[in-house]
Amino acid sequence: MELLLTNLEIRALKETLEAEIADLQMEIAAARDQRVREDMITTKELLLSVLEKLPAPVLEVA
């Protein structure tokens, strides 16, 4: 599957993923339930995988 995104869309998606990953990291650290913690770790790993696959956005020069 191929997904075509504009530079602005790539940047917005990266920022969103990075924020969610950071939030998950804090939630993982605070989680007491092992099952919940494992689920959050799995989600974090999936989001990191998606983030790594995104191309670097090309800087737009006006």
Rosetta silent file (secondary structure, phi, psi, omega in degrees, C-alpha in Angstrom):
SEQUENCE: MELLLTNLEIRALKETLEAEIADLQMEIAAARDQRVREDMITTKELLLSVLEKLPAPVLEVA
SCORE:     score description
SCORE:     0.000 S_00000001
   1 L     0.000  134.617  178.931    0.000    0.000    0.000 S_00000001
   2 L  -116.891  138.055 -179.596    1.301    3.415   -0.900 S_00000001
   3 L  -123.577  120.511 -179.940    0.214    6.615    0.765 S_00000001
   4 L   -98.464  123.919 -178.324    0.982    9.937   -0.873 S_00000001
   5 L  -127.040  147.988  173.669    1.260   12.875    1.506 S_00000001
   6 L   -76.811  167.887  177.998    2.170   16.507    1.063 S_00000001
   7 H   -59.302  -40.372  179.120    5.074   17.966    3.025 S_00000001
   8 H   -65.691  -38.980  177.814    2.643   19.653    5.400 S_00000001
   9 H   -66.102  -40.852  178.022    0.785   16.380    5.949 S_00000001
  10 H   -61.938  -47.407 -179.383    4.059   14.538    6.619 S_00000001
  11 H   -60.772  -44.775 -179.815    5.135   17.171    9.119 S_00000001
  12 H   -64.627  -41.439  179.119    1.750   17.118   10.886 S_00000001
  13 H   -65.333  -42.890  178.111    1.727   13.321   11.023 S_00000001
  14 H   -61.802  -45.445 -179.801    5.269   13.195   12.398 S_00000001
  15 H   -62.193  -40.791  179.312    4.467   15.782   15.070 S_00000001
  16 H   -65.550  -45.442  178.752    1.327   13.895   16.053 S_00000001
  17 H   -63.060  -44.069 -179.869    3.135   10.556   16.246 S_00000001
  18 H   -61.973  -40.580  178.901    6.011   12.034   18.262 S_00000001
  19 H   -66.354  -42.770  179.883    3.592   13.602   20.748 S_00000001
  20 H   -65.911  -40.294  178.425    1.626   10.376   21.127 S_00000001
  21 H   -63.026  -42.435  178.304    4.809    8.346   21.593 S_00000001
  22 H   -63.365  -42.862  177.983    5.988   10.759   24.291 S_00000001
  23 H   -62.786  -43.355  179.084    2.604   10.545   26.046 S_00000001
  24 H   -61.520  -39.484 -179.882    2.669    6.756   25.860 S_00000001
  25 H   -59.718  -42.482  178.867    6.153    6.671   27.374 S_00000001
  26 H   -68.407  -39.438  178.688    4.904    8.581   30.421 S_00000001
  27 H   -66.684  -38.485  178.079    1.810    6.380   30.688 S_00000001
  28 H   -61.695  -43.943 -179.409    3.936    3.232   30.428 S_00000001
  29 H   -63.060  -32.089 -177.139    6.145    4.454   33.267 S_00000001
  30 H   -91.191  -12.499 -174.805    3.087    5.103   35.452 S_00000001
  31 L   -67.155  133.910  178.364    1.160    1.927   34.560 S_00000001
  32 L   -99.350  -33.415 -178.951    0.642   -0.512   37.385 S_00000001
  33 L   -79.983  122.061 -175.658   -1.253   -3.214   35.500 S_00000001
  34 H   -61.523  -40.516 -179.648    1.186   -5.421   33.578 S_00000001
  35 H   -64.011  -44.955  178.516   -1.315   -6.247   30.799 S_00000001
  36 H   -63.058  -42.849  179.231   -2.118   -2.575   30.203 S_00000001
  37 H   -60.183  -45.154  179.229    1.587   -1.751   30.248 S_00000001
  38 H   -63.561  -39.380  178.161    2.333   -4.436   27.641 S_00000001
  39 H   -63.780  -41.890  179.063   -0.484   -3.177   25.410 S_00000001
  40 H   -67.089  -36.857  177.553    0.867    0.374   25.587 S_00000001
  41 H   -63.919  -42.936  178.084    4.397   -0.847   24.791 S_00000001
  42 H   -61.487  -44.268  178.378    3.059   -2.691   21.736 S_00000001
  43 H   -62.029  -43.865  179.037    1.208    0.433   20.597 S_00000001
  44 H   -59.912  -43.944  179.401    4.330    2.548   21.111 S_00000001
  45 H   -63.073  -39.083  177.832    6.408    0.121   19.033 S_00000001
  46 H   -64.669  -43.521  179.270    3.840    0.224   16.222 S_00000001
  47 H   -65.428  -38.530  176.081    3.822    4.036   16.224 S_00000001
  48 H   -62.861  -38.906  178.611    7.623    4.120   16.177 S_00000001
  49 H   -62.223  -44.132  178.470    7.571    1.760   13.193 S_00000001
  50 H   -64.300  -44.454 -179.156    5.216    4.063   11.295 S_00000001
  51 H   -59.214  -41.974 -179.662    7.298    7.110   12.233 S_00000001
  52 H   -65.098  -25.871 -177.590   10.487    5.477   10.929 S_00000001
  53 H   -84.388  -14.297 -179.109    8.825    4.804    7.570 S_00000001
  54 L   -75.359  137.554  176.846    7.844    8.409    6.968 S_00000001
  55 L   -73.862  157.896  175.354   10.127   10.370    4.664 S_00000001
  56 L   -69.967  131.918  178.460   11.727   13.574    5.847 S_00000001
  57 L   -68.030  142.774  177.670    9.567   16.469    4.664 S_00000001
  58 L   -78.219  130.075  178.364   11.200   18.696    2.083 S_00000001
  59 L   -68.437  128.432 -179.284   11.672   22.205    3.410 S_00000001
  60 L   -89.635  127.755  179.628    9.569   24.577    1.408 S_00000001
  61 L  -106.891  124.811 -177.611   11.336   27.779    0.399 S_00000001
  62 L   -91.355    0.000    0.000    9.081   30.724   -0.395 S_00000001
